[in-house]
Amino acid sequence: MIEIKQEIFNFWSIILQFLIAAGAIVFGIWQIKINLRLKKIQESVALSIVPGIGLNLQLMNVGGINLYLKKYEIESKTENFEKPLLIAAGAGNNSFLQITVPNFERNKKHDIKLYLIDEFKEKYLSSGELIIEDIEIMSPAITPQESATAGGTFGQVLSMTKIKTLIIKAWSYKTVKRSWEI
């Protein structure tokens, strides 16, 4: 009778060991998948187009890998760079490259295409749009004040005047891995 119990114990022990081994293998596979996904996220390529001051755009690297701008197209304006320009990753507010936009037609969307290379020589195409708008803002101005009785000026007055200026609205759509030739 003791031998039968020992055989049953051995049988269940082997099944339990098999289940533990299978669980460890499944857990290991999941861990490898998680690590690969985290590595992919760490090495992600992402670029954001942000309006700058005046007719300037800031290309901000919001991904986890250094990018290099080889060429950009904004409507009819195209600029190629013999040596690609670095847009550093992980540099906080300093991870941007500023480009100047031509004085395009107002209140019309203009397409943006950015040709990028990462530090592993992979090629990407980033797209977005911009709109240039004229706006009027109130600005303080110092003007001379005239005296009604004396007929001359006797001081300066701070007043508000309207000034016409422009603003740029810009946004990014997506950055995709794409083989391109320049």
Secondary structure, DSSP 8 states (H G I E B T S, - for coil): -HHHHHHHHHHHHHHHHHHHHHHHHHHHHHHHHHHHHHHHHHT---EEEEE-SSSEEEEEE-SSS-EEEEEEEETTEEEEEEEEEEE-SS-GGG-EEEEE-----TTS-EEEEEEEEETTS-EEEEEEEEEEEEEEEEEEEEEEEE-TTTSSEEEEEEEEEEEEEEEEEEEEEEEEE-----
